[in-house]
Amino acid sequence: MKTLLQAEGTVTPSCSKSHITYTFHLHEMCQELHLEFNYEPKKLEDESQAQALIEEGFTRYILEAQRDSYSWRDFLPLQNLLTLSLDDENGFRGAGHRHDPVQHLTITADEASPGFIPGSFPKGQLKLMINLHCVVTEQCKYRLHVWEGEVGGK
């Protein structure tokens, strides 16, 4: 196992609808790439904060005459959503738009986790993007580990 990237960070609601990009280099062709990604918390547990956010959404996106037909409770729980996408020297290699807050993704010459394209990675730059679709908690912490080689070498 050869670690290519380890990163962690904290994002807030102001980061919603943005991206964090990590660029790293492969000095030779890679046959097997692993990505471990996790973030927490997943859910906004404070019901009064959730109610305020949902009602703000009603005001912004639903016509006033139709608002009474919606209950804010129908939209619980509010959840953070962070996903990954990957590009290599030749372009797009996939996106894992999953709701799971803990993910292990693998891409090899012959197989890949759903959403990613199998195949070797050429020498050059890899760009890994964390897509911050929605951050509803005051803070959301993430951790990322990328390595080439076999799983057992963690």
N, C-alpha and C positions, 0 to 999 in steps of 0.2 A: 504494500500500500504506500502510495506517495500522496501526501496532502498537497492540494493545489490552492485551497482557499479555506480559511476559517474566519468567520465574521460574526459579530453580534451587534445589536443596536436596539434602540427604543424609539418608537414612533408614537405620534399623538393624532387626535382627530384632524388637525390641520394638514396632516400628511395624506389624508384620503385623496383618492383619484390622482396619485402621483406614482413615481417609480424610483427605486434605488437600483443602480446598475453597478455591478462588480465586474471588472475586467481582469483576466489573468491569462497567463501564457502557457502554452504547451511547447516544450522545446523539441519534442519529437511526436510522431503519430501516437495516438492513444486508442487502445482497443476496448477499454472498459472504464466507464465513468460512473461514479456514485455521488448522489446529492442527498444529504440529510438536512432537513429543514423543519424547524418547529417554531411556534409562536404561542404566546400566552399573555393574558387570558383569551379564551375564545369568545365567551359570552359577557355581555354587560349584565351584571347581577342586580344593580340598583334599579328597581322598578320605577321609581319616580324620575330618574334620569332618562330611562327608556321612554316613559310616557311623554316627557317634554320633547325628546327628539322625534318621536313618531308624530306628535301633534304639530310640530314645526313642519314636518314633511307634508302633512295633510294641508296645511295652510299654503305651502309652496306649490304642491302638485295636484291638488284635487279642487275642483270648482266648489265654491261655497255651498251651492244648492245641493251638492251630492255628499257633503261631508258627514251628514247625520246617518248615512247608510253604512258607515265604517266604525268599527270599534278599535281603539288603539291596541287593546289586548290581543287582537287577532294577529298582530305583527310581532309578537314576542316569540322567542327571545331575540333581541338584537345581538348580532355577532360581528366580530372582526373578520375580515376576509383578506388574507395575503396569499398570493399565488406566485408561481415561478414560471419564467420562460427563458429559453436558452438559444443563443446564436453562436455559430462557429465561423471560421474564415469563409465558408461557402454560403452562409446565410442562416435562415431559421432552422432550428433543430427540434423545436417543439415547445409546448406550453402545458403545464400541469395545473389547470384551473380546478383545484379540488378544495373542498371545504375542510378537510382534515387538518387540524393544527399540528400534527406530527406526521411527517412524510419521509419515506426513503425511496428515492427514485434511482433507477439504474438504466444506463444506455450502454449496450455492447455492439459489437460488429453485427450480431445476428438478431438481437432482441432489444426491446425498450419498454419501459413503463408506459402505460397508456398516455397518449398525448405527445409522446416524443418519437423521433425518427431513429430507427436503428442505423448503425453504421459506425465505422471508425471515425475518429476526430483527427483532422489534419493538423500538422504543426502550425502554430500561430495563436492568435487571440481567441479566447472564449469570452462571451459576454453573458453573464447571468443576471437577470432582472427580477427583482422582487416587485410585483405589482400590488400596490396598496389600494385595493378596491374600496375598502371601507374600514375605518378605525373608529369604533364607537366608545371605547373605554378611554379613561384619562391617559393611560399609557398602554402600549403593547410591546412586549419584548420579543425579539426574534434571535435565533441562532442558526447558523448556516455552516455546513462542513462539506467540502467537495474534495474527493480524492479519486485517483486512478488506481486500478488494480483490484484485487479481490476483496470481498466483503469481510472476510475473517480477520483482516489486518487492522481493524479499527483499534 
